């Protein structure tokens, strides 16, 4: 029987901008990229697959919290436990407002 290993999901950030590509990477705990991992939202409205480098991108079209489910195909020697991640999608105007507030607070 295959050994079940955890998946590691590397997010560019935990916050995505609506309408902009959001990058992520799926790898093993030993830093080996996972080719062909499927990333879906729990609602099933978004789905993508990782490339040979374990990378892929999603574009969210509406703001809110999105829970991602990551599943990797088993090999002859290894199987992987599914992973989940929570991403917040915000509008570009909310991102600009947050940046302005940060600048004002530093001054």
N, C-alpha and C positions, 0 to 999 in steps of 0.2 A: 504494500500500500504506500502511496505517496506521502511524503512528510508535508504537513500543512504549515506554511510560513506566513508571517504577517506581511501585508503590503505597506509600503510607505508612500504617502502622497505628498509631494512637494508643491506648495502653492506659491505663485508669484506674490500674492497678498491675500488676505482673507476678505478683501473688499474689491469688487469689480465695478467698473463703470458701465452702465446700460449702453448697449450698442457698440461697445469696444471689445475686441478679442481678449479673453482672459486665459492666461497660460498656466498649465500645470504639468507635472511630471510624475510618473509612477515608477517605483523601483523596489528592489528587495532591500532587506535590512543590510545586506552586504554591498549595497550601492549598484547592483546590476539592473539596468533598465529593463522594463517589462514591455515587450512588443505585443500588441494586440489586446491590451487591457481595455475593457469597455467602461466608460464613464457615463452614467445616466443620472438625471434628476429623479427624485422619488416620484414626481408627478408623471414622469415618462415623456415630458415635452422636449427634452434635450437629450441627445445621445452622440457620443463621439468615441473614437478608438485611438489608442496611442500608436505612435510610429516606432521604428527600430530603436530610437533613442529614448523611448518611454514618454515622449512629449505629445501633447495635444492642446487644443484650445476650444473654448466654448464662448459663445456670445449670448448674453442675457438681454432680452428685449423689454423686460419690465423690472422695476425695482422690487426688492423684497429679499427675504432669506431663502436661499436655495440649498437643499441638502443633496449632496452628491453621493452616489453609490458607485464604488469602484470594484470591478470583478475582473480577475485575470484568469486566462485559461490554464488548466493543469498541464504539466508535461509528464513524461514517463517517470521522472524522479521527484517532482515537486508539485504540490498543490498549494493554493494561496487562500488565506482567509479574506473575505471581502472587507473593504475599508469604507468608512464614510467620512465626509468632511462637510462643514457648513460654510457657505460663502454668502456674503451680503452684497447685493447689487444695488448701487445708488445711481442717481442721475448725475450728469456732468455738472449741473448747477449746484448740487449738494456738495460735490467734490471741490468746486471753486470756493464755495462759502466756507468750507472747513479750512482750506488753505489760507484764505484771508484772515480768518479768526486766529490761526496759528501765527501769522505774521504780526498781527496786532498784539497778541499776548507776549511776543518776544521783545517788542519795542519798549 
